[in-house]
Structures are given as structure tokens and as C-alpha cells.
């Protein structure tokens, strides 16, 4: 299992940290987790051919997790020669309605798709790169999931859990991937949550939101929706994970002194390995499921 971080930032515009995104390579599948603004650029920078992406999993429908969905669908299709495999998009409702509103009949990109399929100039370019007209629109399927679902991506078992974030307007999900003796959990966006701890119990690697330095003045109503550095550490410790990878990091953590202080405070709570995520960081994930540790 290999993880590449595509975006470790927040909704705030940042050249250092793009909005949420990660790339998981496992058992022959190329899976993108969330695709906020700029994550598509990081995907290309990582050396990954967008056409190789088989699945896109969305944790929730905040724009900093979805803005580059359209780029992934359209840019992987535009340069294809017709031999492109369909993309499966998985996430909470109303994802199907959103994708139809983007790519379907009457959708935002209907004319773009139509002109690339019908205009003689576009078809000439299509033929020049090996395509054989007529050309069809991008192929995508949506699988809407809810917390508690269990799905399979090839041979990879995926459990879907509930994050604690922006309910009830947004359904917010977390995912656990189990393959080759490794259990990897992606938190999506979550505040401190006992349900999430139970979901992540015993996982080998946890990729989790670390939104702000504990003690930062945050409106009381927001406290439950996004985790501070101490809350992430407490959740990782309670879940018994071995490695904690931090993402969704606000700029305050890029101050070396703040980072050093936060790291020490987290290490006092969580005894496993703490990794401060950066865009394009690559990690090999190794598990202990073979030892019967994961439940
Ligand atoms: Zn969010």
C-alpha cells in the first residue's frame, strides 16, 4: 500500500498546501481520496497518469474536497484515445446529482463535452491521437455510500464510517482500507469523536485532519467540527494506531517553533510515529493485520 499526499491544506488559498487530496495505490487499484482545489495539479506532479485513476472517493461535499473532481473527470477523458476505463466516484449523497449536474445532459460541461465529441476539429485531434470516431462522452459511475457500508474496490475491503463535521447538512464520511495485511484509515474532516475512535481502532496508519493549534480562539460552535492537534493525538492514542499522518493543516503549523511545540505536546499523548504531511510526500504503508492485531 502506497500513499501520496496531494493536498495537505485547508480551504485557504496556498501554494505550499493545496486543498485536500491523497492518492492510494493498493492491489493494482489507483484510488484518489478527495480532490480539492489544486489536488489535480499535485496528481500530475506526482507522475501519475490521470487515466490510471480507477476510483475517486469523496469524504464530504465541502468544496475544498471536491473542486478538482471536474478536472479529474474531464482532463483524463479529453486526452484519451477512446480506450479509457470508466471512473468510479464514491461518496455521500447527493454525489450522483452533482455529477449529473456537471457532466450530464443540461449540465455545466454539456457543451464542452458535446463539442469535443461532435466538432470536426475536435474529432480530427481525437483521430490524430489514435481515436476512432464516433467519440462518446466521459464514462463515470457514482456509488453513493453511507456510514456503516462495506464495499470492495477490486480485492481491497473498504469500510465506511461517520466523521463528526458538518452534519446534518453534509453527510461526512471516513474510510478504512484493508489489504495485504495493512489497515489504513482516512478521517476526512472530523472533530474529536468517540465513534471515529471506534472506527479507527487498531489501524496501522491514520491520515487525519489536524486543523488548528489547541488554544487558538475558535468559536465554541466550531470546536466539535474540526480537530485540534491535541484532539488528533488523543484520538490516535485511543485508537491504538501505529502511525499518525497529519493533513488539513492550517498555516500556523508551518511556523517551526509552533510545529516543534505542537509535536512535543502530541508525542506526550500519542507514543506512535507522527508524520507532518506535506504535499507530494510519499509513504509506504506496512501493517500488522497478519499478526492479528487489527480488529
Ligand atoms: Zn470539511
Boltz pocket constraint, residues with backbone or C-beta under 6 A from the ligand:
constraints:
  - pocket:
      binder: B
      contacts: [[A, 60], [A, 62], [A, 165], [A, 189]]
      max_distance: 6.0
